[in-house]
């Protein structure tokens, strides 16, 4: 067991390799240079480990991620990231000292985390697919649903980024907004969204995806990756 795990208040992230919300927090932990133990919660095995009695005690919403840190148990990716920003001085800053830049980063983050991602997350898709008996029809409707809502959200996001972006979503410093963008672009490609419509989003995603913290947080680099 590593020294980090032996500490009185070890940091534990309950995560799933392809969970967008978990991914945001993994990026934040990497940028903040915070070591942590990764506990995989498979969202599909045995009907979803998030529904187990043990996990429900940790997170009654039965969602990911959950982060145990500093003797606390935190949930919901945006509040977790804000907690890390407010309490940890190590690594990169995730929100600017400038109030308008902070508001802009939060706006973009919420466009993704509140308006786009929840409409195409697993439990919404499972509810949708339950209406169809034929497996091919289930897949067709799932892809059409996710494609529609992501594309619609990206139309608005591209327009906003045209006024806010530099190297990244808000100027030339990585911010909370960028942590939300990269996982959502990954999902856009899974749902066959034509990303040529969104050159600003595509360019920012490519730049971010080459940064070491983003590489480390990528789904393919996680211990439960399939």
C-alpha positions in Angstrom: 0.0 0.0 0.0 1.3 3.4 -0.9 2.1 6.1 1.6 -0.8 8.2 0.3 -3.2 5.3 1.2 -1.8 5.0 4.7 -2.5 8.6 5.7 -5.2 9.2 8.2 -7.3 11.0 5.7 -6.5 9.3 2.4 -8.0 10.6 -0.8 -10.2 8.1 -2.5 -12.0 8.6 -5.8 -15.0 6.4 -6.7 -15.0 6.5 -10.4 -15.9 4.8 -13.7 -13.5 5.0 -16.6 -16.0 6.5 -19.0 -18.0 8.6 -16.6 -17.8 12.3 -17.8 -18.3 13.6 -14.3 -15.6 11.4 -12.8 -13.3 12.4 -15.7 -13.6 16.1 -14.8 -12.5 15.3 -11.2 -9.7 13.1 -12.4 -8.4 16.0 -14.5 -8.7 18.4 -11.5 -6.8 16.0 -9.2 -4.0 15.6 -11.8 -3.8 19.4 -12.3 -3.7 19.9 -8.5 -1.1 17.2 -8.2 -3.1 15.3 -5.6 -2.4 11.6 -5.3 -5.5 9.4 -4.8 -6.7 5.8 -4.6 -9.0 4.9 -7.5 -12.0 2.7 -6.7 -13.9 1.5 -9.7 -17.6 1.5 -9.6 -18.9 -0.2 -12.7 -22.1 1.4 -14.0 -23.3 -1.7 -15.8 -22.1 -4.8 -14.0 -24.8 -6.6 -12.1 -27.2 -3.8 -12.9 -24.8 -1.1 -11.8 -22.6 -1.2 -8.7 -23.7 2.3 -8.0 -27.0 0.8 -6.9 -25.4 -1.4 -4.3 -26.3 -0.9 -0.7 -22.7 -0.2 0.1 -22.3 2.6 -2.4 -25.7 4.1 -1.7 -24.4 4.8 1.8 -21.6 6.8 0.3 -23.7 8.6 -2.3 -27.5 8.4 -1.9 -27.9 9.8 -5.5 -26.2 6.6 -6.7 -24.0 8.7 -9.0 -20.4 9.2 -9.8 -18.0 10.5 -8.7 -17.7 10.5 -5.0 -14.5 11.8 -3.5 -13.2 11.2 0.0 -10.7 13.8 1.0 -9.6 15.6 4.2 -12.0 13.4 6.2 -14.9 14.6 4.1 -17.1 12.8 1.5 -17.9 15.0 -1.5 -20.2 14.4 -4.5 -21.2 16.2 -7.7 -18.2 17.1 -9.9 -18.5 20.9 -10.0 -18.6 21.3 -6.2 -15.8 18.8 -5.8 -13.6 20.8 -8.3 -14.5 24.0 -6.5 -13.6 22.5 -3.2 -10.2 21.5 -4.6 -9.7 24.9 -5.9 -10.5 26.6 -2.6 -8.6 24.3 -0.3 -5.5 23.1 -2.3 -2.7 25.4 -3.1 -0.7 22.8 -5.0 -0.6 22.6 -8.8 -2.6 24.7 -11.2 -5.3 27.3 -10.5 -8.6 26.3 -12.0 -10.4 29.7 -11.6 -9.0 33.1 -12.3 -8.6 35.9 -9.8 -10.7 38.1 -12.2 -14.4 37.9 -11.3 -15.6 38.1 -14.9 -13.2 35.4 -16.0 -14.5 33.2 -13.1 -18.1 33.8 -14.1 -17.3 33.0 -17.7 -15.6 29.8 -16.8 -18.5 28.8 -14.6 -21.0 29.7 -17.3 -19.3 27.5 -19.9 -18.9 24.7 -17.3 -22.6 24.8 -16.5 -23.6 24.9 -20.2 -21.9 21.5 -20.4 -22.5 20.0 -16.9 -26.1 21.2 -16.5 -27.5 21.6 -20.1 -25.7 19.0 -22.2 -24.3 16.1 -20.3 -27.3 15.2 -18.0 -29.6 14.8 -20.9 -27.4 12.1 -22.4 -26.1 10.4 -19.3 -26.6 6.7 -18.6 -29.8 6.7 -16.6 -31.6 8.9 -19.1 -30.5 6.6 -21.9 -31.5 3.5 -20.0 -35.0 5.0 -19.4 -35.3 5.9 -23.1 -34.1 2.4 -24.3 -36.6 0.7 -22.0 -39.4 1.9 -24.2 -38.1 -0.4 -27.1 -38.0 -4.2 -27.3 -35.7 -4.6 -30.3 -32.0 -4.3 -29.5 -31.3 -2.6 -32.8 -34.0 -0.1 -32.1 -32.7 0.6 -28.7 -29.3 1.4 -30.1 -30.7 3.6 -32.9 -32.8 5.6 -30.5 -30.0 6.0 -28.0 -27.6 7.3 -30.7 -30.2 9.7 -32.1 -31.1 11.1 -28.7 -27.5 11.7 -27.6 -26.5 13.1 -31.0 -29.4 15.6 -31.0 -28.8 17.0 -27.5 -25.0 17.2 -27.8 -25.1 18.8 -31.2 -27.8 21.3 -30.1 -25.7 22.2 -27.0 -22.5 22.5 -29.0 -24.1 25.0 -31.4 -24.6 27.4 -28.5 -21.2 26.6 -26.9 -19.3 27.3 -30.2 -20.9 30.7 -30.3 -19.9 31.5 -26.7 -16.4 30.3 -27.2 -16.0 32.5 -30.2 -16.1 35.4 -27.7 -14.2 33.9 -24.8 -11.6 31.5 -26.1 -7.8 32.0 -26.4 -5.7 28.9 -26.3 -8.4 27.4 -24.0 -12.1 28.0 -23.2 -11.4 31.3 -21.3 -8.3 33.0 -22.6 -4.9 31.3 -22.3 -5.2 29.6 -18.9 -6.8 26.2 -18.2 -10.0 26.6 -16.2 -13.0 24.8 -14.8 -14.6 25.1 -18.2 -11.9 23.1 -19.9 -12.3 20.2 -17.4 -15.9 19.9 -18.6 -15.2 20.4 -22.3 -12.9 17.4 -23.0 -15.1 14.7 -21.6 -18.1 16.1 -23.5 -16.2 16.1 -26.8 -15.4 12.5 -26.2 -19.1 11.8 -25.8 -19.9 13.8 -28.9 -17.7 11.5 -31.0 -19.3 8.5 -29.4 -22.7 9.8 -30.5 -21.4 10.4 -34.0 -21.6 14.2 -33.9 -19.9 15.8 -36.9 -17.2 17.9 -35.1 -16.3 19.8 -38.3 -19.2 22.0 -37.5 -17.4 23.2 -34.3 -13.8 24.2 -35.2 -13.3 26.2 -32.0 -14.4 23.4 -29.7 -12.3 20.9 -31.7 -9.2 23.0 -31.6 -9.4 23.6 -27.8 -10.1 19.9 -27.2 -7.0 18.9 -29.2 -4.8 21.3 -27.3 -6.1 20.2 -24.0 -5.9 16.5 -24.8 -2.1 16.8 -25.2 -1.5 18.2 -21.7 -0.1 15.6 -19.2 -2.9 16.0 -16.7 -5.5 15.4 -19.4 -3.6 12.4 -20.7 -3.4 10.9 -17.2 -7.2 11.4 -16.7 -8.3 9.9 -20.0 -10.6 6.9 -19.8 -8.1 4.7 -21.6 -5.6 5.3 -18.8 -7.9 4.2 -16.0 -7.5 0.8 -14.3 -11.0 -0.3 -15.2 -10.8 0.8 -18.8 -12.4 -1.8 -21.2 
